């Protein structure tokens, strides 16, 4: 099978957060408009939220962001101005995680189970480096960007984001710090708690020069909804943080590796009693067992082997390399939208656009 080359555009951003947002909005105007069209459609179709109500809730989160992360709010203003799109719509895009993953809406997202991430410590890798991998599984038509960000006083950042969302959700910085993420659900999720949004925390993490500061970006403050953050920093530090409105659990690597999918591994520490699933056909337990098996039975893993794990098709199409289930209509299908392998020691970022079995990884470096 011939692999296709990735089509993700690379955008270099410099200056203040507002200036970065302005360039982001101008460059990705059409991609942002497409993402908004998709999300507003999905909100109304799957969660019965009309656009007016989504924008009302986005306005509440805009005020939260202005208070807890004013620079992020300025970046959103830049995106809105650059893209010639209303600020409330950009706020809805940046707070879409809270607006989707909430008590009243999660039951409507019946097929969205996805995302597999892992970290390999130097003792587990062939080159003795710290490696992070992830397949980000989501709506196939969502458009993304690779961002290279230079801002005075902040480590240079290389990351993936959805067009219109400030900063990145998967990436690394010049301090050798990297981030991978997984969606989580709990019965305590509630958008009305109006806490610092998930994407703001991702932005803060990637701006951190040191590991402990990055952990505080996750653990400090209240949370509206659940999420998982896998944070690592060269030469050899890694920790997984499962977060819920009720608490945070911390998972350490064992035998040189750690993996996560879309359910809580340590419920008690997060203040929870049970896992819940949004999907009629949840794959999170199967994918976790599979990635754990592949990591446990492999030694001296290379970057190529990490990529092979992300291409695994056990239990296809609900595999680590996720493919659309054609039994469902197109608007209810999900797939691996991007696949990323990061060498935090070398500060390299390899990314494939689409299921990695079908697409080449493109490698960028800070």
Buried (B, 14 or more C-beta within 10 A) or exposed (E): EEBEEBEBBEBEBEBBBBBBBBBBBBBBBEBBBBBBEBBBEBBBEBBEBEBEBBBEBBBBBBEBBBEBBEBBBBBBBBBBBBBEBEBBBBBBBBBBBBBBBBBEBBEBBBBBBBBBBBBBBBEBBBBEBBBBBBBBBBBBEBBBBBBBBBBEEBBBBBBBBBBBBBBBBBBBBBBBBBBBBBBBBBBBBBBEBBBBBBBBBBBBBBBBBBBEBBBBBBBEEEBBBBBBBBBBBBEBBBBBBBBBBBBBBBBEBEEBBBBBBBBBBBBEBBBBEEBBBBBEEBBBBBBBBBBBEBBEEBEEBBBEBBBBBBBBBBEEBBBBBBBBBEEBEEEBBBBBBBBBBBBBBBBBBBBBBBBBBBBBBBEEEB
